[in-house]
Amino acid sequence: MHVSTFQVLADPMRLRIVETLQAGEHAVNDLVDKVDIHQSGVSRHLRILHEAGFVQVRPEGQKRLYSLRPEPFCELNAWVTNYRHFWEARLDKFAEALSYKQKATPTKRKEISK
């Protein structure tokens, strides 16, 4: 896992493109309509995503169709899985502390006057 992987996905527009491509293969002009930036900007972000290995391109006549490659996302998942125990342990401690606090704090009842 490289820092550049996170840098590539940290850009909000590239992340929007990746999220759009989750639905399947798209041509550049389809992406332009969906992410609402100029074609040159979409092409630039697609080039970066392609160079980083996140997308693949398939020519079809005059069109270039882009889709996600699963490998980098599998690598990201494996990397995150290695650290999952850290935040799960913290969440368990947080749940314990919250439960303790809820038990220690008497509930306040409002008296309803008639």
Rosetta blueprint (number, residue, H / E / L):
1 M L
2 H L
3 V H
4 S H
5 T H
6 F H
7 Q H
8 V H
9 L H
10 A H
11 D L
12 P H
13 M H
14 R H
15 L H
16 R H
17 I H
18 V H
19 E H
20 T H
21 L H
22 Q L
23 A L
24 G L
25 E L
26 H E
27 A E
28 V H
29 N H
30 D H
31 L H
32 V H
33 D H
34 K H
35 V H
36 D L
37 I L
38 H L
39 Q H
40 S H
41 G H
42 V H
43 S H
44 R H
45 H H
46 L H
47 R H
48 I H
49 L H
50 H H
51 E H
52 A L
53 G L
54 F L
55 V E
56 Q E
57 V E
58 R E
59 P E
60 E E
61 G L
62 Q L
63 K E
64 R E
65 L E
66 Y E
67 S E
68 L E
69 R L
70 P H
71 E H
72 P H
73 F H
74 C H
75 E H
76 L H
77 N H
78 A H
79 W H
80 V H
81 T H
82 N H
83 Y H
84 R H
85 H H
86 F H
87 W H
88 E H
89 A H
90 R H
91 L H
92 D H
93 K H
94 F H
95 A H
96 E H
97 A H
98 L H
99 S H
100 Y H
101 K H
102 Q H
103 K H
104 A H
105 T L
106 P L
107 T L
108 K L
109 R L
110 K L
111 E L
112 I L
113 S L
114 K L
